[in-house]
Amino acid sequence: MRAARPRPPAAATIYYCVSNLVNGTGSLTITDSALHDCGTAIRGGIYETMTITNVQFRDLTFGGVDLGAGFSGLGSIIRITGSTFENLGNLALRIGSGSNLNDFKLNRPATIRNE
């Protein structure tokens, strides 16, 4: 029998692993990495282009990727491939608001689960 994984602490020691305060500009590429033990792994405005490949999002008190909420913008190109989202407090992905048109692809293999 497999032991249960501990839940993240009630209060994160840091709010965001990566934060973007400008919407619709710049790019972010993260490859072969782990983002863990913070409130939200990637938070803030939507990047013009974002590529996430083989990244493990785990043990986050709020969520994995939370971009664009409360921002207005032209949208972006977002690609997430071969990544896992595990043991998250609220959500795996939240991208955009009513004013953003995004080209979003979650490519296989991708895993989203809470245990």
Secondary structure, DSSP 8 states (H G I E B T S, - for coil): ---------SS-SSSEEEEE-SSS-SEEEEEEEEEESSSEEEEES--SEEEEEEEEEEEESSEEEEE-TT------EEEEES-EEEEESSEEEEE--TT---EEEEESS-EEE--
